[in-house]
Amino acid sequence: MQDYPWWTDVQRELAKDAQKFTDEVLIPIGEKAVIKKEYPWEGVKAIAKKGWLGATIPSKYGGKQEEWGVTGACIVTEEASRAGAISAALSTALIGATHQILHDGTEEQKQRWLPKLATGELLGCITMTEPYVGSDIAAIETTGRREGNYYIVNGIKRFQTNAAAADLYMTYVKTSEDQDDRKKYRHLTGMILEKGMPGFSVERVNDWAGSEGMYNCYLRFDDVKVPIENVIGKEGEGWKVMMSGLNIERALGGASPLGLMRESIRYTKQHLERRVQSGRPTGTIATNHSKLADMYAKYQLCRLLVYYCAYCADLNREVPIEAALAKLYASEVALEVALDGIQCMGGNGLMKIYPVERYMRDAKLNQIAAGTSEVLRLLIYRMGSRVLAEDLKPHVRAFDEELGCPLPVGTPPAPKAPANERDVLKVLAEEYRINPGLSMTIEDMKIYLQCSDEDLMNYIQALEEKKLCQTWRNSRGQVELVRATLEGIKEANPPEYYKHIPSWVFPDDVF
Ligand SMILES: Cc1cc2nc3c(=O)[nH]c(=O)nc-3n(C[C@H](O)[C@H](O)[C@H](O)COP(=O)(O)OP(=O)(O)OC[C@H]3O[C@@H](n4cnc5c(N)ncnc54)[C@H](O)[C@@H]3O)c2cc1C
């Protein structure tokens, strides 16, 4: 496994050891479990013995967090993802129950559960999705009714990875019907449900594309009595607890497909170097070369994103954008890499004697589980707009009379107090010369106009009544965008003001 200059010696050693262990022990066990289609218990026990399940747990609870960091957790996740369904068990255990107990649990809860999670004596999983609740996870319908020192939990969850095998279920339930709580995201509570609690049962085990042998279940809760000691955080803080885990979940979600990408490239390269067609190895064919180069580039870029994110997280920086980008990019390119691998291998690529077709199915899962690619794009759009707000501020431009085109001015002009609505119209008409076809925001207008919001609105309203400007209002009725109407453009300046005919145009052609 390639390392990075910022990795510590311990992380480098971990990577070397994890790669060797995966090649020599995990892959043979994992591949056998896939073919036999059985839950990879042997592999899970093996990674537990190596301490991988304690990757994110501090040493005082028996884990390796200080030594390995988020980087180490990503290293073992990348390696495990070369070994079939073992990877799903590992990543679910790292983010399900473990993270929430660590982040929001009481000291008593940490002492009670973390040492056993670190050694694999207990396995965790995360229990959010329901039959009627997917991406809109705040709409959870499973209820928790407080009765003395217990919550009585009723409902159904579905798509639960590692359920049935797991012992601790980090479950989110609705504990308030109050609309005000719902608006403030205080209607949910997180709690640990334990295997064996009366009324808590596996309703169905799904057969799913990819990760053969891994359990994915519907879970039923029929009047399950959950002691208040199992609540993580306080009642009503479920949303906060859920969100706290998302960054680490997404960073690991980015690391998960790295191994299957590497294995896709590995099998493809082997094939291209050994398959002879038309008298030469298929690897010498330019289109196959080019596919392999793209696969390699995607894998390398993806690793950079994941391990940069992990590095920032190890520096205790918040990584909402980095983690979302890592998860999104990894999910998208892993599928492309697996598909290109299959194409390079021809018919053999689709045969189950090689695992590449399975990598394709595993890769598809990453675009859906733990936040779909669409939902991640929505988040990245929102967060990106906020984080990059300063860097993406529009240029202030002015019309350069000599060159006859708008140019950035660097420093904005000093704003002037408008004497009347005509001065406001002039600004809108000038915008027609600078950014033709675009409206102005109120902030844009204030670059040129020094007046109160109220005065500006009055001028805009007066112009609108005369049909010299047009506004676009948001759902609260507030003016967000303003532009001059065609009538307003004509009214503001004489026709020559807008005219610009470049010197290369034949004068006789212009009228
Ligand atoms: C194999 C597997 C394992 C899983 N493991 C777990 C687990 O361990 N624990 C758990 O709690 N859940 C788990 N899930 C559930 C997973 O997180 C959800 O499947 C996922 O969040 C999407 O929900 P959904 O399937 O109900 O799709 P829906 O929410 O119904 O979405 C359908 C489509 O609409 C799009 N869409 C929905 N809302 C929006 C929006 N606002 N903007 C843009 N597009 C939108 C989605 O992107 C998607 O393409 C798993 C799912 C799978 C398939």
PDBQT file of the ligand as one rigid body, heavy atoms in Angstrom, charges set to zero:
ROOT
HETATM    1  C1  LIG A 601     -26.949  -2.545   0.906  1.00  0.00    +0.000 C 
HETATM    2  C2  LIG A 601     -27.426  -1.437   1.785  1.00  0.00    +0.000 A 
HETATM    3  C3  LIG A 601     -26.955  -1.307   3.080  1.00  0.00    +0.000 A 
HETATM    4  C4  LIG A 601     -27.480  -0.339   3.938  1.00  0.00    +0.000 A 
HETATM    5  N1  LIG A 601     -27.056  -0.283   5.237  1.00  0.00    +0.000 NA
HETATM    6  C5  LIG A 601     -27.720   0.520   6.109  1.00  0.00    +0.000 A 
HETATM    7  C6  LIG A 601     -27.451   0.464   7.503  1.00  0.00    +0.000 A 
HETATM    8  O1  LIG A 601     -26.577  -0.264   7.951  1.00  0.00    +0.000 OA
HETATM    9  N2  LIG A 601     -28.185   1.231   8.338  1.00  0.00    +0.000 N 
HETATM   10  C7  LIG A 601     -29.149   2.065   7.890  1.00  0.00    +0.000 A 
HETATM   11  O2  LIG A 601     -29.784   2.736   8.701  1.00  0.00    +0.000 OA
HETATM   12  N3  LIG A 601     -29.410   2.171   6.567  1.00  0.00    +0.000 NA
HETATM   13  C8  LIG A 601     -28.724   1.411   5.672  1.00  0.00    +0.000 A 
HETATM   14  N4  LIG A 601     -29.001   1.476   4.334  1.00  0.00    +0.000 N 
HETATM   15  C9  LIG A 601     -30.000   2.409   3.877  1.00  0.00    +0.000 C 
HETATM   16  C10 LIG A 601     -29.439   3.533   3.037  1.00  0.00    +0.000 C 
HETATM   17  O3  LIG A 601     -28.791   4.481   3.850  1.00  0.00    +0.000 OA
HETATM   18  C11 LIG A 601     -30.617   4.103   2.234  1.00  0.00    +0.000 C 
HETATM   19  O4  LIG A 601     -30.915   3.121   1.259  1.00  0.00    +0.000 OA
HETATM   20  C12 LIG A 601     -30.302   5.421   1.588  1.00  0.00    +0.000 C 
HETATM   21  O5  LIG A 601     -30.171   6.427   2.550  1.00  0.00    +0.000 OA
HETATM   22  C13 LIG A 601     -31.369   5.834   0.578  1.00  0.00    +0.000 C 
HETATM   23  O6  LIG A 601     -32.654   5.646   1.065  1.00  0.00    +0.000 OA
HETATM   24  P1  LIG A 601     -33.727   4.830   0.174  1.00  0.00    +0.000 P 
HETATM   25  O7  LIG A 601     -33.085   3.583  -0.277  1.00  0.00    +0.000 OA
HETATM   26  O8  LIG A 601     -34.965   4.735   0.950  1.00  0.00    +0.000 OA
HETATM   27  O9  LIG A 601     -33.936   5.733  -1.120  1.00  0.00    +0.000 OA
HETATM   28  P2  LIG A 601     -34.918   7.011  -1.247  1.00  0.00    +0.000 P 
HETATM   29  O10 LIG A 601     -34.684   7.941  -0.121  1.00  0.00    +0.000 OA
HETATM   30  O11 LIG A 601     -36.291   6.528  -1.493  1.00  0.00    +0.000 OA
HETATM   31  O12 LIG A 601     -34.356   7.692  -2.560  1.00  0.00    +0.000 OA
HETATM   32  C14 LIG A 601     -34.644   7.224  -3.882  1.00  0.00    +0.000 C 
HETATM   33  C15 LIG A 601     -33.905   8.107  -4.885  1.00  0.00    +0.000 C 
HETATM   34  O13 LIG A 601     -34.327   9.482  -4.743  1.00  0.00    +0.000 OA
HETATM   35  C16 LIG A 601     -33.195  10.311  -4.481  1.00  0.00    +0.000 C 
HETATM   36  N5  LIG A 601     -33.532  11.320  -3.471  1.00  0.00    +0.000 N 
HETATM   37  C17 LIG A 601     -34.277  11.158  -2.352  1.00  0.00    +0.000 A 
HETATM   38  N6  LIG A 601     -34.348  12.317  -1.681  1.00  0.00    +0.000 NA
HETATM   39  C18 LIG A 601     -33.617  13.222  -2.373  1.00  0.00    +0.000 A 
HETATM   40  C19 LIG A 601     -33.317  14.612  -2.197  1.00  0.00    +0.000 A 
HETATM   41  N7  LIG A 601     -33.772  15.300  -1.155  1.00  0.00    +0.000 N 
HETATM   42  N8  LIG A 601     -32.549  15.219  -3.129  1.00  0.00    +0.000 NA
HETATM   43  C20 LIG A 601     -32.065  14.534  -4.194  1.00  0.00    +0.000 A 
HETATM   44  N9  LIG A 601     -32.335  13.220  -4.414  1.00  0.00    +0.000 NA
HETATM   45  C21 LIG A 601     -33.091  12.584  -3.517  1.00  0.00    +0.000 A 
HETATM   46  C22 LIG A 601     -32.124   9.372  -3.915  1.00  0.00    +0.000 C 
HETATM   47  O14 LIG A 601     -30.811   9.882  -4.145  1.00  0.00    +0.000 OA
HETATM   48  C23 LIG A 601     -32.388   8.093  -4.682  1.00  0.00    +0.000 C 
HETATM   49  O15 LIG A 601     -31.738   8.143  -5.925  1.00  0.00    +0.000 OA
HETATM   50  C24 LIG A 601     -28.438   0.553   3.453  1.00  0.00    +0.000 A 
HETATM   51  C25 LIG A 601     -28.876   0.457   2.132  1.00  0.00    +0.000 A 
HETATM   52  C26 LIG A 601     -28.380  -0.514   1.301  1.00  0.00    +0.000 A 
HETATM   53  C27 LIG A 601     -28.895  -0.604  -0.113  1.00  0.00    +0.000 C 
ENDROOT
TORSDOF 0
